[in-house]
């Protein structure tokens, strides 16, 4: 784009009127930055009025193809340093040898063979490549130890251990407000932590409860979060706290927002509250305990439901 004839603000206005016809073409970013610096100095940008500054910004935006925010940053840099020089960003670190496709292929192989040990999976990858499957071109040379590293990656876990999200339910159970302990113990926050699925097999569930004031915490595990399994464990959990419970706060998950839990809390004379919409701090305390305590002690790996009793 030839801008040599753009010498006055009137020329800039006429060019902007033909904005749809502008096609920014620069051989390099250095050349573009040098041109931007020349325009700012030619029009004496710092001495212009506010409306004329906006005109120059619009001109630079159309001529360079940059966003208005980027042009504003370039102008600030030029005014503060007296010149505009591009900083080359160099990326340090190691390149990844195994792609997401390789990790997905490893997860599919593990699932097909019921999670064999690393040495056996390595032999299977080598055999698959020898038989002509080019998808195993990188996995055939993987070490046994690195197989276990890839099994801990986020891509692998997302494939083999998908996480269930809390399913809200619209029921007139509990009061929708934040608990108000006012410095008194007995107001607990409660949440459910799922230990993940593996090959469509459900993992164990952890019921995590913590008192807001004393930080006294109780964790119990159940095979399922249906009423048959949850109510007996919930009764035991409430009885474990060494002080009288006055409040019970949960999110909007259906494992707690149901008639059986409401009846149990009403029998114990415990106020039942639940989180409000778009108020993430209502249950933030127990969410932080999920990561700092449950995940730190038990990790993210799949634990079958049959081990719930042993965990307790």
Secondary structure, DSSP 8 states (H G I E B T S, - for coil): ---TT--SHHHHHHHHHTGGG-----S-HHHHHHHHHHHHHHTTGGGS-HHHHHHHHHHHHHHH---HHHHHHHHHHHHHHSS---------S---SS-HHHHHHHHHHHHHTTS--HHHHHHHHHHHHHTT-GGGTTGGG--HHHHHHHHTSHHHHHHHS------B---S-SEES----TT-S-EEEEEEEE---BTTB-B-EEEEEEETTT--EEEEEES--SHHHHHHHHHHHHHHSSS---EEEE-SBTTTSSHHHHHHHHHTT-EEEE--TT-GGGGHHHHHHIIIIIHHHH-SS--BGGGHHHH-
